[in-house]
C-alpha cells in the first residue's frame, strides 16, 4: 500500500468528535502546507470551490507560504441582557486550553465588526498550546502584540474594544459558519496571503495527490506563454495539447511553437 493510499484510508474516516493528532495528520499537514490556496481551489473546481472560501478573511500580517491544520471551532452568539455568558463559562477559554498541536482555530463571530474576538494574550495561549493559526470573520486587536506572538492570524479587520459586551463565546467543536463558509470540526483549513479556505476531509488527499501534476501543467502552460503563444493556444491548456503535455511529463521535452500550432490546427 502506498503512503498516499494509507493516508487516504485513514482520512476517509469521519470522527464524531475531534480526534487527537496522529502521524498521518502530521504528514497531511506538511503536504497541504506546500499548496497555495488558489491551487487547492483549482483542484477542487468540481466541488463548488466558492463555497469553501472564508470570504473577506485575510492575513493580518505578511505571511510566507501556506498554513494548514485541523479545524477546531468556536461559535459566538449575540449577547442578551439575560445571557451575558455561556452556560458552561467562556467557551473561547475552554477551546484555547484544550488546543492541541496542529489545530487551526476557527472563530465564528457572525461577521460582527464591533468587538474583537482575539488579542495578544489569547493568541499567546493558542501558540503555546500548538495552534498553527486562528481565523475569524470578526475582528481582532492588539496588532503589535499579535505580531510579536508570531502566530498566523486571519480576520476581517481590527477593532480595539473586546467583544465581551456584544458577543458571547457560546460553544466549541460544533459546525459553524465563518465568512459564509461551512466549517466542520476536523475539516482541514488552508490559509495563505490570498485566502483562508476549507478543505473537506473527504477531498484533502485528492488535493495533495493532484498537486504535483497540477504544478507541472501550470509550468507547461507558462512555458508556452513565454514562447510567445497566445492565451487561447496555451492557457487553460487546450485538450488537443494533452498528448504533448504527457510527453513533457515523461521526458521534460517542451513542444516548439510550430508544433503547438500544427497540433491545434489539426483539431
C-alpha positions in Angstrom: 0.0 0.0 0.0 1.4 3.4 -1.0 1.9 6.2 1.5 -0.9 8.2 -0.2 -3.2 5.2 -0.1 -2.5 4.6 3.5 -3.3 8.3 4.3 -6.4 8.1 2.2 -7.7 5.1 4.2 -7.3 6.9 7.5 -8.5 10.3 6.2 -11.8 8.8 4.8 -13.0 8.0 8.4 -15.1 10.8 9.8 -15.0 11.1 13.6 -17.9 12.4 15.6 -15.6 14.5 17.8 -12.2 15.9 17.1 -9.6 13.2 17.3 -6.1 13.5 18.8 -3.4 14.4 16.2 -1.8 11.4 14.6 1.3 10.8 12.5 -1.0 10.8 9.5 -2.2 14.2 10.4 1.4 15.5 10.5 2.1 14.1 7.1 -1.1 15.6 5.7 -0.5 19.0 7.3 3.1 19.1 5.9 1.9 18.2 2.4 -1.0 20.5 2.4 1.1 23.5 3.7 3.1 23.3 0.4 0.0 24.1 -1.6 -1.3 27.6 -2.4 -5.0 28.2 -1.7 -5.6 29.1 -5.3 -4.1 25.8 -6.5 -6.2 23.9 -4.0 -9.4 25.6 -5.2 -8.5 24.9 -8.8 -8.1 21.2 -7.9 -11.5 21.3 -6.3 -13.1 23.1 -9.2 -15.8 20.4 -9.4 -16.7 20.8 -5.7 -18.2 24.3 -5.7 -15.0 26.0 -4.6 -16.5 29.3 -3.9 -18.4 27.7 -1.0 -15.1 26.7 0.5 -13.7 30.3 0.9 -13.9 32.2 4.1 -15.0 35.5 2.4 -13.2 38.7 3.5 -11.0 36.9 6.0 -7.4 37.9 5.3 -4.0 37.6 6.9 -3.3 40.5 9.3 0.5 40.2 8.8 2.8 39.3 5.9 2.8 35.5 5.5 5.3 33.3 3.7 3.8 30.2 2.1 0.7 28.4 3.4 -0.5 27.3 6.8 -2.6 24.1 7.2 -4.2 22.5 10.2 -7.3 20.6 11.5 -10.3 22.9 12.3 -11.3 23.4 15.9 -14.3 25.7 16.0 -15.8 28.3 18.3 -19.3 29.6 17.9 -20.1 33.1 19.1 -23.6 34.4 19.6 -25.0 37.9 20.3 -25.4 38.7 24.0 -28.7 39.4 25.6 -29.5 41.0 28.9 -30.3 37.7 30.5 -27.5 35.8 28.7 -24.2 37.6 29.2 -22.3 34.4 29.5 -22.4 30.9 28.0 -23.9 28.2 30.3 -20.5 26.5 30.6 -18.5 29.6 31.0 -16.3 31.3 28.4 -16.1 28.8 25.5 -13.1 30.5 24.0 -11.1 29.9 27.1 -12.2 26.2 27.1 -11.1 25.9 23.4 -7.8 27.6 24.0 -7.0 25.5 27.0 -7.9 22.3 25.0 -6.0 23.3 21.9 -3.6 20.6 20.6 -0.6 20.8 18.3 -1.7 21.2 14.7 -5.1 22.8 15.4 -6.3 25.7 13.3 -8.8 27.6 15.3 -11.9 29.0 13.6 -14.0 31.6 15.4 -17.5 32.2 14.1 -18.1 35.8 15.0 -21.1 36.2 12.6 -19.1 38.9 10.8 -19.5 41.2 13.8 -17.2 44.3 13.4 -17.8 45.9 16.7 -15.8 43.8 19.1 -12.5 41.9 19.0 -12.6 38.1 19.5 -8.8 37.7 19.7 -5.9 39.7 21.2 -2.3 39.1 22.0 -2.9 37.2 25.3 -5.3 34.7 23.8 -3.1 34.3 20.8 -0.1 33.6 23.0 -2.1 30.8 24.8 -3.1 29.3 21.4 0.5 29.4 20.1 1.9 27.8 23.3 -0.6 25.0 23.0 0.5 24.3 19.5 -2.1 26.0 17.3 -0.9 26.7 13.8 -3.3 29.6 13.1 -6.5 31.4 14.1 -9.1 32.8 11.7 -12.3 34.7 12.2 -14.9 36.5 10.2 -14.9 39.0 13.0 -12.1 41.3 14.1 -9.0 41.2 16.3 -7.0 43.7 18.3 -3.5 44.3 19.8 -1.8 44.2 16.5 1.7 44.9 17.9 1.3 42.1 20.5 -0.2 39.7 17.9 2.8 40.4 15.6 5.2 39.7 18.5 3.4 36.4 19.3 4.1 35.3 15.7 1.0 33.1 15.4 -0.6 33.4 11.9 -3.9 35.2 12.3 -6.6 36.0 9.8 -9.6 38.3 10.3 -12.0 40.6 8.6 -10.4 43.6 10.2 -9.4 45.1 13.5 -11.3 46.8 16.4 -9.7 48.0 19.6 -12.5 47.0 22.0 -13.2 43.4 23.2 -16.3 41.6 22.0 -17.5 40.7 25.5 -20.2 43.4 25.7 -21.7 42.3 22.3 -20.8 38.7 21.7 -20.6 35.6 23.9 -18.3 32.7 23.1 -21.0 30.0 23.3 -19.8 26.5 22.3 -16.8 24.7 20.8 -16.2 21.9 18.3 -19.5 22.3 16.5 -20.4 23.1 12.9 -20.0 26.8 12.3 -20.0 29.3 9.5 -17.1 31.6 9.0 -17.1 34.1 6.3 -20.1 32.4 4.8 -18.4 29.0 4.6 -19.5 25.9 6.5 -16.7 24.6 8.7 -17.0 21.3 10.4 -14.7 20.1 13.3 -11.9 18.1 11.8 -12.1 19.8 8.3 -8.8 20.9 7.1 -8.0 24.6 6.9 -5.6 26.0 4.4 -4.5 29.7 4.5 -2.1 32.0 2.8 -1.9 35.6 1.6 -4.7 35.0 -0.9 -7.4 33.4 1.3 -8.5 31.1 4.1 -10.3 28.0 2.7 -11.9 24.8 3.9 -10.6 21.6 2.5 -13.2 19.0 3.5 -11.8 15.8 4.9 -13.1 13.6 2.1 -11.1 15.6 -0.5 -7.9 16.5 1.2 -5.9 13.7 -0.3 -7.3 14.4 -3.7 -5.8 17.9 -3.4 -2.4 16.5 -2.2 -2.3 13.8 -4.8 -3.2 16.1 -7.6 -0.9 19.0 -6.8 2.3 17.7 -8.5 0.5 17.2 -11.8 -1.3 20.5 -11.5 2.0 22.2 -10.9 3.6 20.6 -13.9 0.6 21.6 -16.1 1.0 25.2 -14.9 4.7 25.1 -15.8 3.9 23.7 -19.2 1.3 26.4 -19.9 3.7 29.2 -18.6 6.4 27.9 -20.9 4.1 28.1 -23.9 3.2 31.7 -23.0 6.8 32.6 -22.5 7.5 31.2 -26.0 5.0 33.8 -27.4 1.9 31.7 -27.9 -1.5 33.3 -27.4 -3.7 32.6 -24.4 -6.1 30.7 -26.5 -3.3 28.4 -27.5 -1.7 27.9 -24.1 -4.0 28.6 -21.1 -6.1 27.0 -20.0 -4.4 24.1 -21.7 -6.4 23.1 -24.8 -7.4 19.4 -24.8 -5.7 18.9 -28.1 -2.3 19.6 -26.4 -2.8 16.8 -23.9 -0.5 14.3 -25.8 2.2 17.0 -25.9 1.8 17.5 -22.2 2.0 13.8 -21.4 5.3 13.7 -23.4 6.5 16.7 -21.3 5.7 14.7 -18.1 7.6 11.7 -19.4 10.8 13.3 -20.7 10.6 17.0 -20.0 10.6 18.0 -23.7 8.6 21.1 -24.4 6.9 21.4 -27.9 8.0 24.1 -30.2 5.6 26.9 -31.1 5.3 25.5 -34.6 4.4 22.0 -33.1 1.7 23.5 -30.9 0.2 25.4 -33.8 0.2 22.4 -36.0 -1.5 20.3 -33.3 -4.2 22.9 -32.7 -4.8 23.3 -36.4 -5.2 19.5 -36.8 -8.0 19.7 -34.2 
